[in-house]
Amino acid sequence: GEHIFATGYGDLAKGLYLCQHSADLAARVELSKLVRVQVTEKSVDRIRERTGKDAEQDIEVVREGLVNEVLTGVRIVNRNVDKEAGTCSSTAVVPKKNLSPTSVSGGDANLSAPR
């Protein structure tokens, strides 16, 4: 697929607005976990190619920058309410192309401004 999807759930007992809000957040958190795994694999490969070793700190920096960058592209594409189950759900999606670390040059492109 061209996209990565993740679903989060909220508790309908808290009311629809809060339910939807927590579902959105949960979906984003789930998505960020998936993104992090994929980004880490890519970053580690890139850094190995460049330096021939595993530079833990490099990986951390590059990864955080990439994860933040990727997650700015997250959209909530689907919201459902399941009255029977008392839950609502949100589906978050991010394009896979956002995961390619092309935008990170030398690993320090994202250090300028903490978000």
C-alpha positions in Angstrom: 0.0 0.0 0.0 0.9 3.6 -0.4 -0.2 4.6 3.1 0.2 3.5 6.7 -3.0 3.3 8.7 -3.6 3.1 12.4 -6.8 3.1 14.4 -7.4 4.5 17.9 -10.4 4.1 20.2 -12.2 6.4 22.6 -14.8 5.9 25.4 -18.2 7.0 24.4 -19.2 7.4 28.0 -17.2 10.6 28.1 -19.4 12.1 25.4 -19.0 12.2 21.7 -16.6 15.1 21.5 -14.1 13.8 24.0 -14.5 10.3 22.7 -13.6 11.4 19.2 -10.8 13.5 20.5 -9.2 10.6 22.5 -9.7 8.3 19.5 -7.9 10.8 17.2 -5.0 11.0 19.7 -4.8 7.3 20.2 -4.7 6.8 16.4 -1.9 9.3 16.1 0.0 7.5 18.9 -0.4 4.1 17.2 0.6 5.6 13.9 3.7 7.2 15.4 4.8 3.8 16.8 4.5 2.2 13.3 6.3 5.2 11.7 9.0 5.0 14.3 9.7 1.4 13.6 9.9 2.0 9.8 11.9 5.2 10.2 14.4 3.5 12.5 15.1 0.7 10.1 15.7 3.2 7.3 17.8 5.5 9.4 20.0 2.7 10.7 20.7 1.5 7.2 21.5 5.0 6.0 23.8 5.8 8.9 25.6 2.4 8.5 26.2 3.2 4.8 27.6 6.6 5.7 29.8 5.8 8.7 30.2 2.1 8.6 29.1 1.8 12.2 26.0 2.2 14.4 26.1 5.6 15.8 23.4 5.5 18.4 23.1 9.3 18.9 23.0 9.9 15.2 20.2 7.5 14.9 18.2 9.1 17.7 18.5 12.6 16.2 17.7 11.5 12.7 14.8 9.4 13.9 13.2 12.0 16.0 13.5 14.6 13.2 12.0 12.2 10.7 9.2 11.0 12.9 8.2 14.6 13.6 8.3 15.4 10.0 6.3 12.4 8.9 3.7 13.0 11.6 3.0 16.5 10.4 1.5 14.8 7.3 -0.9 12.7 9.4 -4.6 12.9 8.5 -7.6 11.5 10.3 -9.5 9.8 7.5 -12.3 8.0 9.3 -14.3 8.4 12.4 -16.8 5.8 13.6 -19.2 5.5 16.5 -20.1 2.1 17.8 -23.0 2.7 20.2 -23.4 -1.0 21.0 -19.7 -1.2 22.1 -19.8 2.2 23.7 -16.7 3.3 21.7 -15.7 5.5 18.9 -12.8 5.0 16.6 -10.6 7.2 14.4 -8.3 6.1 11.7 -5.1 8.0 11.1 -3.2 7.8 7.9 0.2 9.0 6.6 1.6 8.6 3.0 4.4 6.1 2.9 6.4 8.5 0.7 6.8 10.7 3.7 8.9 8.0 5.3 11.7 8.2 2.8 14.5 10.2 4.5 15.2 12.3 1.4 14.4 15.5 3.3 17.1 14.8 5.9 20.4 16.0 4.6 23.4 14.8 6.7 21.1 14.2 9.7 21.2 17.8 11.0 18.5 19.4 8.9 16.0 19.2 11.7 18.1 20.4 14.6 17.4 24.1 14.1 14.0 24.6 15.8 12.5 22.3 18.4 8.7 22.1 17.7 
